[in-house]
Amino acid sequence: MLLISDIHANPVALEAVLKDAGSVDMIIHAGDIVDYNPWPMEALDKIRDLSVISVKGNHDRDSASGKPEGYNVYAKASCLWTHEQLTYEARDYLSSLPEKIKLNIDGLNFFVCHGSPRSLIDEYIYPPPITPRNVLLTFLDETASDIIIMGHTHIPFVETFAGRRVINPGGLGQPRDNVPLASYTILEIEDEKVNVKHRRIVYDIDKVAREIRRRGLPTFLAQRLFCGV
């Protein structure tokens, strides 16, 4: 199973991840298909072609509506630009994405959201100790989950509690942990045992940065990709 999050209109990174991951039986995405990077429609089309299971992120919501709130100047500019690139049908699709998904896979209960179980789209949950482990355990208990998958921070982590896990696969299309490599997670279940592997891979940042500049998006959005911030 391939776990990804925060593609952010970067199909170049997505293709690199798909190639590196190889054959998988399921892809789960924890929100933010679009915005920041220059190919929103291409990223969205790829996600739909692959029948990816995805929840709605804040940038999916706000790019669809064209009403970014509380964003910095760069994020606001890219969100408004992205809104104009999306077809009406694409906007409707993004708006229709669920804010949470519950799945039972091989007898394990999964809970998927972008932010957190208590604020499905907008809360940032960082790796402990920034977010205390007891908060993560409460999320598992309150959702009756074996595995919670979330995104939003663009920072990968996995925390384990007696076999139960909270996982953030990190920012696929715009990492923010000072590592300028696409981030994803492979989750394997065999004989009720769970194995989690984080992966970081190189992709063609130069290509993405050139297109960001060519399309008139804020230069900072290109620069940050080289730094992983």
C-alpha positions as CSV (number, residue, x, y, z in Angstrom):
1,M,0.0,0.0,0.0
2,L,1.3,3.4,-1.0
3,L,0.7,6.3,1.4
4,I,1.2,9.8,0.1
5,S,0.1,13.4,0.9
6,D,0.4,16.9,-0.3
7,I,1.1,16.4,-4.0
8,H,0.5,20.1,-4.5
9,A,0.2,20.1,-8.3
10,N,3.6,18.4,-8.7
11,P,3.2,15.4,-11.1
12,V,6.9,15.3,-11.7
13,A,7.5,14.3,-8.1
14,L,4.4,12.0,-8.2
15,E,5.7,10.1,-11.3
16,A,9.1,9.7,-9.6
17,V,7.4,8.3,-6.5
18,L,5.2,5.9,-8.5
19,K,8.3,4.6,-10.3
20,D,10.2,4.1,-7.1
21,A,7.4,2.5,-5.3
22,G,6.7,-0.1,-8.0
23,S,3.5,-2.2,-8.0
24,V,1.1,-1.5,-5.1
25,D,-2.4,-2.7,-4.5
26,M,-3.8,0.6,-3.2
27,I,-2.8,4.3,-3.0
28,I,-4.1,6.5,-0.2
29,H,-3.6,10.3,-0.3
30,A,-4.0,12.5,2.7
31,G,-5.1,15.7,1.0
32,D,-3.9,18.7,-1.0
33,I,-3.7,17.5,-4.6
34,V,-3.4,21.0,-6.0
35,D,-1.9,24.5,-5.4
36,Y,1.7,25.8,-5.0
37,N,3.1,24.0,-8.1
38,P,2.3,24.6,-11.8
39,W,0.4,21.5,-12.9
40,P,-2.9,21.3,-11.0
41,M,-5.0,19.7,-13.7
42,E,-2.3,17.2,-14.6
43,A,-1.9,16.2,-11.0
44,L,-5.6,15.8,-10.5
45,D,-6.0,13.8,-13.7
46,K,-3.3,11.4,-12.6
47,I,-4.8,10.9,-9.2
48,R,-8.2,10.1,-10.8
49,D,-6.7,7.8,-13.5
50,L,-5.0,5.8,-10.7
51,S,-8.2,5.6,-8.6
52,V,-6.4,7.0,-5.6
53,I,-8.4,7.2,-2.4
54,S,-8.1,10.8,-1.3
55,V,-9.4,13.1,1.3
56,K,-9.8,16.9,0.9
57,G,-7.1,19.2,2.0
58,N,-7.3,22.9,2.7
59,H,-5.7,23.8,-0.6
60,D,-8.2,21.5,-2.4
61,R,-11.0,23.3,-0.7
62,D,-9.7,26.8,-1.2
63,S,-8.5,26.4,-4.8
64,A,-11.9,25.0,-5.7
65,S,-13.7,28.0,-4.1
66,G,-11.2,30.6,-5.1
67,K,-11.5,32.0,-1.6
68,P,-8.2,31.6,0.3
69,E,-8.3,32.8,3.9
70,G,-5.5,33.1,6.3
71,Y,-2.8,32.4,3.7
72,N,0.5,34.2,3.3
73,V,1.0,36.3,0.2
74,Y,2.7,33.5,-1.8
75,A,0.1,30.9,-0.9
76,K,-2.8,33.3,-1.7
77,A,-1.4,34.2,-5.1
78,S,-0.9,30.5,-6.0
79,C,-4.3,29.6,-4.7
80,L,-6.0,32.2,-6.8
81,W,-3.9,31.2,-9.9
82,T,-4.8,27.6,-9.3
83,H,-8.5,28.4,-9.1
84,E,-8.3,29.9,-12.6
85,Q,-6.5,26.8,-14.1
86,L,-9.1,24.4,-12.8
87,T,-12.1,23.4,-14.9
88,Y,-15.5,23.8,-13.4
89,E,-15.7,20.0,-13.2
90,A,-12.4,19.8,-11.5
91,R,-13.5,22.4,-8.9
92,D,-16.6,20.3,-8.3
93,Y,-14.6,17.2,-7.9
94,L,-12.2,18.8,-5.3
95,S,-15.1,20.2,-3.4
96,S,-16.8,16.8,-3.3
97,L,-13.8,15.0,-1.8
98,P,-14.6,13.7,1.7
99,E,-12.9,15.4,4.8
100,K,-12.3,11.9,6.3
101,I,-12.3,8.3,5.2
102,K,-12.7,5.2,7.4
103,L,-11.5,1.9,5.9
104,N,-11.1,-1.7,7.1
105,I,-8.2,-3.4,5.5
106,D,-7.2,-6.9,6.4
107,G,-9.0,-6.5,9.7
108,L,-7.3,-3.2,10.6
109,N,-9.3,0.1,11.0
110,F,-7.9,3.0,9.1
111,F,-8.8,6.7,9.6
112,V,-7.6,9.2,6.9
113,C,-7.8,12.9,7.1
114,H,-5.7,15.9,6.1
115,G,-5.4,17.8,9.4
116,S,-6.4,15.8,12.5
117,P,-9.4,13.9,13.7
118,R,-10.5,16.9,15.8
119,S,-10.0,19.4,13.0
120,L,-10.2,17.4,9.8
121,I,-8.7,19.9,7.3
122,D,-6.9,22.7,9.2
123,E,-5.0,21.5,12.3
124,Y,-1.3,20.9,12.0
125,I,-0.1,17.8,13.8
126,Y,3.7,17.8,14.1
127,P,6.0,14.9,15.2
128,P,6.4,14.5,19.0
129,P,7.4,16.2,21.2
130,I,5.8,19.2,19.4
131,T,2.6,17.3,19.4
132,P,2.6,15.2,22.6
133,R,2.3,11.5,22.1
134,N,-0.7,11.3,24.4
135,V,-2.6,13.5,22.0
136,L,-1.9,11.0,19.2
137,L,-3.0,8.2,21.4
138,T,-6.2,10.0,22.1
139,F,-6.8,10.3,18.4
140,L,-6.4,6.6,18.0
141,D,-8.8,5.9,20.9
142,E,-11.4,8.4,19.9
143,T,-11.5,7.2,16.3
144,A,-11.3,3.5,17.3
145,S,-8.4,3.2,14.8
146,D,-5.5,0.9,14.3
147,I,-3.8,3.3,11.9
148,I,-4.4,7.0,11.3
149,I,-3.0,8.7,8.2
150,M,-2.7,12.5,8.0
151,G,-0.8,15.1,6.1
152,H,-0.8,19.0,6.1
153,T,2.5,19.6,7.8
154,H,4.6,18.1,4.9
155,I,6.8,16.5,7.6
156,P,7.0,12.7,7.7
157,F,6.7,10.7,10.9
158,V,5.3,7.5,12.3
159,E,4.5,7.0,16.0
160,T,3.6,3.5,17.3
161,F,1.4,2.6,20.3
162,A,1.3,-1.1,21.1
163,G,0.9,-1.9,17.4
164,R,-1.3,1.0,16.5
165,R,0.2,3.8,14.4
166,V,-0.2,7.5,13.5
167,I,1.5,8.1,10.1
168,N,2.3,11.2,8.1
169,P,3.9,10.2,4.8
170,G,5.3,13.7,4.4
171,G,5.1,16.3,1.6
172,L,5.4,14.5,-1.8
173,G,5.3,17.7,-3.9
174,Q,6.7,20.2,-1.5
175,P,8.7,18.8,1.5
176,R,9.1,21.1,4.5
177,D,11.6,19.2,6.7
178,N,14.7,20.7,5.1
179,V,15.1,17.7,2.9
180,P,14.4,18.5,-0.8
181,L,13.4,15.0,-1.7
182,A,9.9,13.7,-2.5
183,S,8.5,11.8,0.5
184,Y,6.2,8.8,0.7
185,T,5.5,5.7,2.8
186,I,5.0,2.1,2.0
187,L,2.7,0.2,4.4
188,E,2.7,-3.6,4.2
189,I,0.3,-5.9,6.1
190,E,1.1,-9.6,6.4
191,D,-0.3,-12.1,8.9
192,E,-1.7,-9.1,10.9
193,K,1.8,-7.6,11.1
194,V,2.3,-4.1,9.9
195,N,5.5,-2.9,8.4
196,V,6.0,0.8,7.6
197,K,8.8,2.2,5.4
198,H,9.4,5.9,4.7
199,R,11.1,6.7,1.5
200,R,12.8,9.9,0.1
201,I,13.7,10.1,-3.5
202,V,15.2,12.6,-6.0
203,Y,13.0,14.2,-8.6
204,D,13.6,16.9,-11.3
205,I,13.2,20.0,-9.2
206,D,14.8,22.1,-11.9
207,K,11.9,21.2,-14.3
208,V,9.3,22.2,-11.7
209,A,11.0,25.4,-10.8
210,R,11.4,26.5,-14.4
211,E,7.7,25.9,-15.0
212,I,6.7,27.8,-11.8
213,R,8.7,30.8,-13.1
214,R,7.4,30.5,-16.6
215,R,3.8,30.5,-15.5
216,G,4.3,33.6,-13.4
217,L,3.8,32.1,-9.9
218,P,5.8,33.6,-7.0
219,T,9.5,32.8,-7.4
220,F,9.7,31.8,-3.7
221,L,7.6,28.7,-4.6
222,A,10.4,27.6,-6.9
223,Q,13.2,28.4,-4.5
224,R,11.7,26.6,-1.5
225,L,11.7,23.3,-3.4
226,F,15.5,23.3,-3.6
227,C,15.7,23.8,0.2
228,G,12.8,21.6,1.4
229,V,11.0,24.3,3.3
